[in-house]
Amino acid sequence: MFRNTIVFVFVMIILTGCYKQVFDYDAYEGIPIAEGKFSITVPSPEALESVLRPFSDTYGFKLQVARTHPTDPHFLIMMWRPDSSILGVNPFGDFNFYIYPAKKMEYHFRRQISLSHTWLTNWSRKCLTNRGTRTMNVPSESDWGNYRDDLDSEYAHRIFAGKTNDQVQLDFRRCVLERASELSFMPIKPFQYYMLGFKQFIEKGDFEQFDAPDAANCFISLVEQMLMTKPNFIKPILTDLMPTLEFVSENQLEYEADITIYGFFPVKLDHIKELAQNA
């Protein structure tokens, strides 16, 4: 099925041996440590991943493979570990692989995939089907406390109060950036309830066009923020959120979330887990 699989492994082993020959990282910001080109015949992302997985597992890399477009024969490959990352692309048939130090990975991770809104929605629904969430009651008026004492809390109350999580899905879709901000100003019970509604929104994937990266980033960043500022708010529901957080982290490419704008989701998830352990 594949050509030059052994060559691939051999080339990558050679390339990974180049780490100790790195130039000054700061002087060579966007320049790879090493690169290689060769051919692999790949009928699908799954088939390509099956070729790459033995290498990534052996050398401790996390792996992500995605088409640049649902109908294109081109792929984007990301492998990363704490000290380095590998980027693979095949814009003209042959695969080009580049190795970068992790310190400078933000310089080469660009928006190299273009996913249609419909495809992303269907993909997200398929991958996040039947992920369980606890049942909670809609917050009562008393659960909102003295919301009138704070303008941000009052506005959050105006948008969310009395609604079920099914009913707020349209509000998240209208402006996910504002909704995520409003969640952070809620009292504990409304926050926990509507944070699960935010999770539901991410899992459905029913975003406005071009909103997928903002939605994914807002979700993972809000969890990180709340663990740093109000851990008692977020920790009781973290087990409900974790499967979706892991999915978002592992599929940053599919959300088209440029690392130069949104940061690196796997790093954020690692920070979330560290914060949760210490909270």
N, C-alpha and C positions, 0 to 999 in steps of 0.2 A: 504493500500500500504506500509506503513512504520510500523516498530516495534519500540516501546519504544520512540516515539516522545516526549511524556510527560516527560519521564525519562530524555531525552536529555536536555530539557529546565530546568528541576529541577537541574540536575547535573551542568549545566553551570552557573546557578544562584548561586549555592553554591560556585563554583570555583571563580566566579567573586567577591564573598564576601571575598576572601582571600587576596586581595591586601594590606590591612593594616597589614597583618602578614608577610610581606616580610622581608627576610634577607638582609644583606648588599649587595647591587647590585654589587659593585665592587669585592667583595669576591666570589660571586656566579655567575660568568659571564654567563655560559651556562646552568645553572640549572633552570628549570621552577619554577615558584611560586607555581603552583599546576597542577595536572594532573588527568585525569579520563578516564576510558575505558568502552565502552558499544557497543551494536549492533544496527545498523540501516540497513534495507534492502533498497538499492538505485538502481533503474534501470538505472539512467542517471544523469549527472551533474545537469540538470535542476530540476529533482525531488529532488536531495539532496539540491539544493539551496532553493527550496520551503520550506523545513523543517527548514533550518537555517535562512532564511530571517526574520521571525518574531522576533527571538532572536536578530539578528544583528541590526535590526531597533530599537527595544525597548531599547537596551543598547548602541546605538550610534556607532556601529562598521561598517566599510566598509567591504565588503565581496567579496571574490574571490574563485571560485571552478574550478578545472581542473582535467582531467584524468592524471595519470602519463604516460599513453601512449594511443593512440587512440583506441586500441583494448583491453586494460587491464581493469579489474573490480576494479582497485584501484584509489583512489582519493587523491588529496592534497587540503586542505582547509586553507585559510588565512583570518583571521579577524583582523582588526587593528583599533585603535583609538589613540589619542595623548598619553595616559598614559600606554597603554598595547597592546599586540597582542596575538592572539590565533592561534595555529597551529594544524591542524587535519590531521591525516594520517591513512590509513587502510591497512598496508602491509600484514597482516595475517588474514583478515576478519573483526575482531572487529576494531572499530575506537578508536584511542588514541588521546586525546586532551590535549594540553599543553598550559599553560598561562605563558607569559613572560612580564616583564616590557619593555616598549618601549625603554628604555635606552640601553638595551642589545639585542634588537631583531636581530642585525646583527650576533649574535653568532649562531642562530638556523635556519636562513633562508638559506638553502643550495639548491643546484641544484638537486631537488628530482623528477623532471619530465624529460622525454626523448621524445621529440616530433620529429617525422620525418620531414624532410625538405619539402616534398610534402604536408603533412598534414598542416603544418604551413602556407605554401603558400596559399592553398585553404581556410583555416580558415580566413586568413587576407583579402583575396579578398572578401570573403563572408561578413565579418563584416564591411568592409569599402567601400562597393559599393555605388556609387552615392553621395559621399560627395563633395559638390560643391567647386570650386576654381575659383577665378576671372581670367579673361583672360588678359594676359599681352603680349606685343610685345617682341620679342627676342631683347636683348640689342644691340644697335649699337656700332660701334667701338668708337665713341666719348663718349659713356656712360662709357667706361672703363677708361677714364681719362689718367693720367700719370702712367699707370701700369708698364712701363719699369723702373720706379724709385725704384721699390721694387721687390726683387727676388721672394718673395712668390706671389705677385700680378701677376707678369709676368708668373709664372708657372700656376696659376689659369686661366689666359687668354689663355694660350696655350691649356689647357684641355677643357675649356668651350666655348670660344668665338665663336659666330656665330651659335651655335647649338641650336636646340629647346629642350624643356624639354623631349620630347619623345626620342630624339637622345642621351641625356646624361644618360638615364637609364642604359645603358650598362657600362658606366664609373662608376656610383655609384656601380654597381654590382661587378666590378673588384676590387675595394678597397674603401669601404665606409668610412674607417677611414681617408684616404687621402682626399677624396672628401669633407668630412665635414670640415676638416681643411682648405682646399682651399676656401671654402665659406666665412670663417671669414676674409679673406684678400681681398675680392672683394669690389669695390665701391658700393654705395647704390643700383643703379638700377640693375646691374648684380646680386648682392646678393639677392634682393627681388625676381627676376625672378627665379633664380636657387634654391632658398630655397623652392619655390613652387614645383620645380622639385624633390627636396629631399622628400618633403611631398608625392608626387606621387610615389616615389620609396618605401617609407614605406607602403603606402596603397596597392601597388601591392603585396608586400611580396615576391618578386622574388629574394631572397638572395642566395648567395653562401652557401654551407653547413657549418654550425656552425657560420655563420655571423649574425644570427638574433639578438643575444643580443647586439653585437657591433652596429648594425644598429639602434636599438631602443634607445640605450643609447646615441649614437652620435646625434640623432635627438633631443631628449628632452634636452640634455646637451647643445647643440649649441644654442637653443632658450634661455635657462637660461643664458648662457654666453653673448649672444648679448644684452639681456635686462640689464645686468650689465655694459657692456662696450660701446655698441652702440645702445641705446634704440630707437633712431630715425630711425635706419635701420629696426628693427624688428617690432616695434609697428604697423605700417600701415598694415602689413599682418597678424597680430596675430589672428584676427578673422578667417582667412582662415586656420590657423594652429591649432587652439584650438581643434576642434573635433578630429583630429588625435593625438594631445598631450594627450587628455583625454583617448582615446582608448589605447594608449601605456601605460599610467599610470595605467589604470585599469586592464591591462592584462600582467603584468610583468612576471607572471608564464609562460604564453604561449611562451614568447620570451626567456625563459630559462636564464633570466638576473639575475645572482646571486647577492644578495644584498651586500655580502661581497666584491664584485668586483666593482659593478656599482652603489651602493647606492640604496635607496628606491625611486622608481619612484613617488609614490604619494606625498612624501615629496618634491621632485623636482618640481612637478606640483604646489603644494601649494606655493612654493617660486616664481615660474613663475608668478602666479596670483597676489601675493603680489607686485612683482617688477613692473608688468604691471600697477597696480593701482597707484603706486608712480612715474612712469616714466613720 
